[in-house]
Amino acid sequence: MQAQERHMKFLFIAPRFHNNQYYWVKSLTDHNHEVRFWVWRKEPLENYSALTPSLIPRSSFGLPKILSCYREMKALDPDIVVVRDPRSFLFVFVSMLIARMQKRKVFIYSQTPLYQTMSWVKKITVRLMLRFFGSLWITPIIGDMRYPKFHPRAFYVPFAIEPQAQEKSPVRRPIRIISVGKIYQERKNHLLLLEAFYDSLKKSDIRLTIIGALSGNSPEYFNKMRVYIKKYDLEQTVEIKTNLEHNEVLREYAKHDLFVLPSSNEPLAYSPLEAMGAGLPVICSDTNGFRWYVKDGENGYIFKSEDVSDLKDKVSLAIPRLQEMSKNSLNSVKQFYTPKSFYEKFMEAVQSV
């Protein structure tokens, strides 16, 4: 295909370089494209082994330096500028305007389901943004295909992970469960997780590892977790690991049998896909966008958000089937969520403009 064969330049603009875009960037550079990434801030534990992002020039007032951004984009001369949803970030909106002033193709990226019902206000907003500022819209969430696409120029481009080469070893007792998510965020529902596993943890049938970022953030929620663990004497069966490097987190998945993320109202988590890439079945809530990556009853389960009883039931259903569901997780990643899968979908979008 012509668009795939010729060298292209891509400029990504987002609040930060999230690890969920590591394989997007790596896949493009592996295909000999040039990629640059502008961010508003850098955070600890981000994986820069594929690319080091650049900070957007800003004034002493905390606003983007428009002229500097204009000159830098002109010098980079990207074929396509991929911007994070500008409805939430002023600096992204400014960057998008600059890109359009330079007559560049703009892809708007957000974590909104491709197939969904939308209010008329959101529909008008999307149409206006695409008409005046963007070439097309991309999203890593496919959504409910019983509904129409939210816009004809919207494309599904999946998150990606490199799957492990071998299947996991047979499961042994105790069952080792892992959960990965920011420990300072209450919506991750780590306390709900502890409550759901309380009985099993007391019997030592299950070992639970909770991993997440904490540095530089409010420790209140983390302290609540520690109080709960101490109160119910769970120190021997629950381990909390904070601020691990990304590669360390990836190695942790291989030591476990099941991944559970009880977060609620989360657009799309990436850690469950990392877990699937390591051959783990995944359990997440029905208000997490990752539900569209889970084949309920095949490579994991979806439970009712905030419902401790339903979470317990889904874990009980998963445990006897861990070996079978592990194979299904790995096969699902190999079929739908590899860097190659991303590249094919992304270049399909590129070729449409």
ABEGO torsion letter per residue (X at the ends): XAAAABBBBBBBBBABBBAAAAAAAAAAAAAGBBBBBBBABBBBGBBAAABBBBBBBBBAAGBBBAAAAAAAAAAAGBABBBBBBAAABAAAAAAAAAAAAAGBBBBBBBBBBABBBBBAAAAAAAAAAAAAABABBBBABAEBAABBBABAABBBBBBBBBBBABBBBBBBOBBBBBBBBBAABAAAGAAAAAAAAAAAAAAGABBBBBBBBABGBBAAAAAAAAAAAAAAGAAAABBBBBGBBAAAAAAAAAABABBBBABBGBABBAAAAAAAAAGBBBBBBAABAAAAABBBGAAEBBBBBGBAAAAAAAAAAAAAAAAAAAAAAAAAAAAAABAAAAAAAAAAAAAAX
